[in-house]
Amino acid sequence: MADAGAAVPGPDGRPRCPWGAGPPDYLEYHDAEWGVPLRGEHALFERITLESFQSGLSWLTILRKRPAFRTAFAGFDPERIAAFGEADRQRLLADAGIVRNRAKIDAAIGNARAAVALDRPLDELLWSFAPPRTGSRPRTHAEVPATTPESTAMARDLKRRGFAFVGPTTCYALMQATGMVDDHLVDCFRAQ
């Protein structure tokens, strides 16, 4: 019998992390994006924003709303979002295509302002917390941590710089999503 949480076959028969073998949205995200190193200010600001909006919700909800988020948040351009005023805030609160949570919307705008005020590029800052690659991989989903010392340090530093909704769990999810860590299970076809 296979370990609970071990890689499972997807619809094409290839073994995947259990969460990535489900709905087509997850399958595509797992196969093409999750764990792939991502660089660039807009791309990383998008991911940190979406991970913040995901807090307390299903990632599937966020994935399905991602195109609307991109439109609503000006392509995740921190400079443009940092300039959002009250009319933009009200527009976002009325936009049924995104998650209409006042605190998260305010955090996204505030995080854009914090990103613009950084003393180094956002890309460089976030990647400075990436741990060295060890070569070992989790065998089961149960072996994948929710937080690490690096994600805790990232969260602490981001909060010190004025970011919100960036706790250690959110930061670890960001690290996984952007390839700072690669938690594909050892038997997953994406494991390299």
The 8 nearest C-alpha neighbors of each residue, nearest first, counted from 0:
[[1, 2, 3, 5, 4, 7, 6, 139],
 [2, 0, 3, 5, 4, 6, 7, 139],
 [1, 3, 5, 4, 0, 139, 138, 6],
 [4, 2, 5, 1, 139, 140, 141, 0],
 [3, 5, 140, 139, 2, 17, 141, 6],
 [6, 4, 139, 2, 3, 138, 140, 7],
 [5, 7, 16, 15, 14, 187, 17, 186],
 [8, 6, 14, 15, 17, 5, 9, 16],
 [9, 7, 14, 12, 13, 15, 10, 20],
 [8, 10, 20, 12, 11, 13, 14, 15],
 [9, 11, 12, 8, 20, 13, 21, 26],
 [12, 10, 9, 13, 8, 14, 20, 15],
 [11, 13, 8, 9, 10, 14, 7, 15],
 [12, 14, 8, 9, 11, 15, 188, 10],
 [15, 13, 8, 7, 187, 6, 188, 9],
 [16, 14, 187, 6, 7, 20, 17, 8],
 [15, 17, 6, 19, 18, 187, 184, 183],
 [18, 16, 19, 6, 20, 7, 15, 4],
 [17, 19, 16, 20, 21, 25, 15, 26],
 [20, 18, 26, 25, 29, 16, 17, 21],
 [19, 21, 9, 26, 17, 18, 15, 16],
 [20, 22, 19, 18, 25, 26, 23, 9],
 [21, 23, 25, 24, 26, 20, 19, 59],
 [22, 24, 26, 25, 27, 21, 20, 28],
 [25, 23, 27, 22, 26, 28, 59, 62],
 [26, 24, 28, 19, 23, 22, 27, 29],
 [25, 27, 19, 23, 29, 20, 24, 28],
 [28, 26, 30, 24, 29, 25, 31, 23],
 [27, 29, 25, 32, 31, 26, 30, 33],
 [30, 28, 33, 26, 19, 27, 31, 25],
 [29, 31, 27, 28, 26, 32, 33, 189],
 [32, 30, 28, 29, 27, 33, 35, 26],
 [33, 31, 28, 35, 29, 30, 34, 176],
 [34, 32, 176, 29, 35, 28, 31, 177],
 [33, 35, 178, 181, 176, 175, 177, 32],
 [34, 36, 178, 32, 33, 177, 37, 176],
 [37, 35, 178, 177, 34, 179, 38, 176],
 [38, 36, 177, 35, 178, 39, 43, 42],
 [37, 39, 122, 43, 42, 36, 40, 177],
 [40, 38, 42, 41, 122, 43, 37, 121],
 [39, 41, 43, 122, 42, 121, 44, 38],
 [42, 40, 44, 76, 75, 43, 39, 45],
 [43, 41, 45, 39, 44, 40, 46, 38],
 [44, 42, 46, 45, 40, 41, 39, 47],
 [43, 45, 41, 47, 46, 42, 40, 48],
 [46, 44, 42, 48, 43, 75, 47, 41],
 [45, 47, 43, 49, 48, 44, 50, 42],
 [46, 48, 50, 44, 49, 45, 51, 43],
 [49, 47, 51, 45, 46, 50, 44, 107],
 [48, 50, 52, 46, 51, 47, 53, 45],
 [49, 51, 53, 47, 52, 48, 46, 169],
 [52, 50, 48, 49, 53, 164, 54, 47],
 [53, 51, 49, 50, 54, 103, 48, 98],
 [54, 52, 50, 56, 51, 58, 49, 55],
 [53, 55, 52, 51, 56, 50, 169, 164],
 [54, 56, 53, 57, 52, 51, 58, 50],
 [57, 55, 53, 54, 58, 60, 52, 61],
 [56, 58, 59, 60, 53, 61, 55, 54],
 [57, 59, 61, 60, 53, 62, 56, 50],
 [58, 60, 62, 57, 61, 63, 25, 24],
 [61, 59, 58, 63, 57, 62, 64, 56],
 [60, 62, 64, 58, 59, 63, 65, 53],
 [63, 61, 59, 65, 64, 60, 58, 24],
 [62, 64, 60, 61, 65, 59, 66, 24],
 [63, 65, 61, 67, 62, 66, 97, 68],
 [64, 66, 68, 62, 67, 63, 61, 69],
 [67, 65, 69, 68, 64, 70, 63, 62],
 [66, 68, 70, 69, 96, 64, 65, 71],
 [69, 67, 65, 71, 70, 66, 97, 72],
 [70, 68, 74, 66, 72, 67, 71, 65],
 [69, 71, 67, 68, 73, 72, 74, 66],
 [70, 72, 68, 69, 73, 67, 91, 74],
 [71, 73, 75, 69, 70, 74, 68, 80],
 [74, 72, 75, 70, 71, 76, 69, 79],
 [73, 75, 69, 76, 72, 70, 41, 71],
 [76, 74, 45, 73, 72, 41, 77, 69],
 [75, 77, 41, 79, 74, 78, 73, 80],
 [76, 78, 111, 80, 79, 81, 75, 115],
 [79, 77, 81, 76, 80, 115, 82, 111],
 [78, 80, 82, 81, 76, 77, 73, 83],
 [79, 81, 77, 83, 82, 78, 108, 111],
 [82, 80, 112, 111, 78, 79, 83, 108],
 [81, 83, 80, 79, 84, 78, 112, 108],
 [84, 82, 80, 87, 81, 79, 108, 85],
 [85, 83, 87, 86, 88, 82, 81, 89],
 [84, 86, 88, 87, 89, 83, 90, 91],
 [87, 85, 89, 88, 84, 90, 83, 91],
 [88, 86, 90, 84, 85, 89, 83, 91],
 [87, 89, 85, 91, 90, 86, 92, 84],
 [90, 88, 92, 86, 91, 87, 85, 93],
 [89, 91, 87, 93, 88, 92, 86, 94],
 [92, 90, 94, 88, 93, 89, 87, 71],
 [91, 93, 89, 99, 90, 94, 88, 101],
 [92, 94, 90, 91, 95, 89, 99, 88],
 [93, 95, 91, 96, 92, 97, 90, 99],
 [96, 94, 97, 93, 99, 98, 92, 91],
 [95, 97, 94, 67, 64, 98, 68, 71],
 [98, 96, 95, 68, 64, 99, 94, 67],
 [97, 99, 100, 96, 52, 95, 64, 61],
 [100, 98, 92, 97, 101, 91, 94, 95],
 [99, 101, 103, 102, 98, 104, 92, 52],
 [100, 102, 104, 103, 105, 99, 92, 106],
 [103, 101, 105, 104, 100, 106, 107, 164],
 [104, 102, 106, 100, 105, 101, 52, 107],
 [105, 103, 107, 101, 106, 102, 100, 108],
 [104, 106, 102, 108, 103, 107, 109, 101],
 [107, 105, 103, 109, 104, 108, 163, 110],
 [108, 106, 110, 104, 109, 105, 48, 103],
 [109, 107, 111, 105, 110, 106, 81, 80],
 [108, 110, 106, 112, 111, 107, 105, 113],
 [111, 109, 113, 162, 107, 112, 108, 106],
 [112, 110, 77, 81, 114, 108, 113, 109],
 [111, 113, 81, 109, 115, 110, 114, 116],
 [112, 114, 110, 116, 111, 115, 161, 162],
 [115, 113, 111, 117, 116, 112, 110, 121],
 [114, 116, 112, 113, 117, 111, 78, 77],
 [115, 117, 113, 114, 112, 118, 111, 160],
 [118, 116, 114, 119, 115, 113, 120, 121],
 [117, 119, 116, 120, 115, 121, 114, 124],
 [120, 118, 117, 121, 124, 123, 122, 116],
 [119, 121, 123, 122, 124, 117, 118, 40],
 [122, 120, 124, 123, 40, 125, 114, 119],
 [121, 123, 120, 125, 40, 124, 39, 126],
 [122, 124, 120, 126, 121, 125, 127, 119],
 [125, 123, 121, 127, 122, 126, 120, 119],
 [126, 124, 127, 122, 123, 128, 121, 153],
 [125, 127, 128, 129, 123, 124, 122, 179],
 [126, 128, 124, 125, 129, 123, 130, 122],
 [127, 129, 126, 149, 125, 153, 130, 150],
 [130, 128, 179, 126, 127, 131, 180, 149],
 [129, 131, 128, 132, 149, 180, 179, 127],
 [130, 132, 133, 129, 180, 179, 134, 128],
 [133, 131, 134, 130, 180, 135, 181, 129],
 [134, 132, 135, 131, 136, 130, 180, 181],
 [133, 135, 132, 136, 191, 131, 181, 185],
 [136, 134, 133, 137, 185, 132, 138, 182],
 [135, 137, 185, 184, 138, 182, 134, 183],
 [136, 138, 184, 142, 139, 185, 143, 182],
 [139, 137, 185, 184, 5, 136, 142, 140],
 [140, 138, 5, 4, 141, 142, 137, 184],
 [139, 141, 4, 142, 143, 5, 138, 137],
 [142, 140, 139, 143, 4, 144, 3, 137],
 [141, 143, 140, 137, 139, 144, 138, 136],
 [144, 142, 140, 141, 137, 145, 182, 139],
 [145, 143, 146, 142, 147, 141, 171, 140],
 [144, 146, 168, 171, 143, 147, 172, 167],
 [147, 145, 168, 144, 171, 167, 150, 151],
 [146, 148, 150, 149, 151, 144, 171, 145],
 [147, 149, 151, 150, 152, 146, 167, 153],
 [150, 148, 152, 147, 151, 128, 153, 130],
 [151, 149, 153, 167, 171, 147, 170, 152],
 [150, 152, 167, 148, 154, 149, 153, 147],
 [151, 153, 149, 155, 150, 154, 156, 148],
 [154, 152, 150, 156, 151, 155, 157, 149],
 [155, 153, 166, 151, 157, 167, 152, 156],
 [154, 156, 152, 158, 153, 157, 151, 159],
 [157, 155, 159, 153, 158, 154, 152, 160],
 [158, 156, 160, 154, 162, 159, 155, 153],
 [157, 159, 162, 161, 160, 155, 156, 154],
 [160, 158, 156, 157, 161, 155, 162, 154],
 [159, 161, 157, 158, 162, 156, 113, 117],
 [160, 162, 158, 159, 113, 157, 163, 110],
 [163, 161, 158, 110, 157, 160, 113, 165],
 [164, 162, 165, 106, 158, 110, 161, 109],
 [165, 163, 51, 166, 106, 162, 103, 169],
 [166, 164, 163, 154, 169, 170, 51, 167],
 [165, 167, 154, 169, 168, 164, 170, 151],
 [166, 168, 151, 150, 170, 154, 169, 146],
 [169, 167, 171, 146, 170, 166, 145, 172],
 [170, 168, 172, 166, 171, 167, 165, 50],
 [171, 169, 173, 167, 150, 168, 172, 165],
 [170, 172, 174, 150, 168, 173, 169, 146],
 [173, 171, 175, 169, 174, 170, 176, 168],
 [174, 172, 170, 176, 171, 175, 177, 169],
 [175, 173, 179, 171, 177, 172, 176, 180],
 [176, 174, 172, 180, 178, 173, 34, 177],
 [177, 175, 33, 173, 34, 174, 178, 172],
 [178, 176, 37, 36, 174, 175, 34, 179],
 [179, 177, 34, 36, 35, 180, 175, 181],
 [178, 180, 174, 129, 177, 175, 36, 181],
 [181, 179, 178, 175, 174, 182, 34, 129],
 [182, 180, 34, 178, 183, 175, 179, 35],
 [181, 183, 184, 180, 136, 175, 137, 143],
 [184, 182, 190, 181, 187, 16, 185, 189],
 [183, 185, 137, 187, 138, 186, 16, 136],
 [184, 186, 136, 138, 187, 190, 137, 183],
 [185, 187, 184, 6, 188, 14, 190, 138],
 [188, 186, 15, 14, 184, 189, 190, 6],
 [187, 189, 190, 14, 15, 186, 13, 191],
 [190, 188, 187, 191, 183, 30, 15, 184],
 [191, 189, 187, 188, 183, 185, 184, 186],
 [190, 189, 188, 185, 183, 187, 134, 181]]
